[in-house]
Amino acid sequence: MKYFPMAAFLAFGFHAAAAQSLEAKIAAKSCECLEKEKVATETVVRNCISHSLVEVVMADSTKKYTSQLSTVESIQSTTKSVYALLVKQCKIATKPRED
């Protein structure tokens, strides 16, 4: 019985580690999209993120992301977080900003 708290902690830890945030899921899908492109311009990156966001949200049958994306500000915040993850996770060639 003295090992029960340790077992419960380990089981919860593995479950939490397996769960991915919305931003991480979108970033992973965006990386897949960007790997198909030769050069990642600002437009290409924006399109990959927006398409990936739609895919991830539409694939979720529980609608658990609805409240997280209910306002313009929350969508913008999520997008900024995804951009930050892309810089860390994706290996892509970038092109200077198009103005």
FENJONOR-V646328 format. One record per pair of residues at least 12 apart in sequence whose C-alpha atoms are under 8 Angstrom apart, sorted by the first residue. I is the first residue (numbers start at 1). J is the second residue. D is the distance in whole Angstrom. If there is no record, write none. Layout:
<<I;J;D> <I;J;D>>
This chain:
<<22;56;8> <22;65;7> <23;78;6> <23;79;8> <23;81;6> <23;82;5> <23;85;8> <24;82;7> <24;85;7> <25;56;7> <26;49;7> <26;52;5> <26;53;5> <26;56;6> <26;82;7> <27;49;7> <27;52;8> <27;82;5> <27;83;8> <27;85;6> <27;86;6> <27;89;8> <28;89;8> <29;49;8> <29;52;6> <30;45;8> <30;48;5> <30;49;5> <30;52;6> <30;86;8> <31;86;7> <31;89;8> <31;90;5> <31;91;8> <33;48;6> <34;48;7> <34;92;7> <35;91;8> <35;92;7> <38;93;7> <39;92;7> <39;93;5> <39;94;6> <39;95;7> <40;92;7> <40;93;6> <40;94;5> <40;95;6> <41;94;6> <41;95;5> <41;96;7> <41;97;7> <41;98;8> <42;95;8> <42;97;6> <42;98;7> <49;79;8> <49;82;8>>
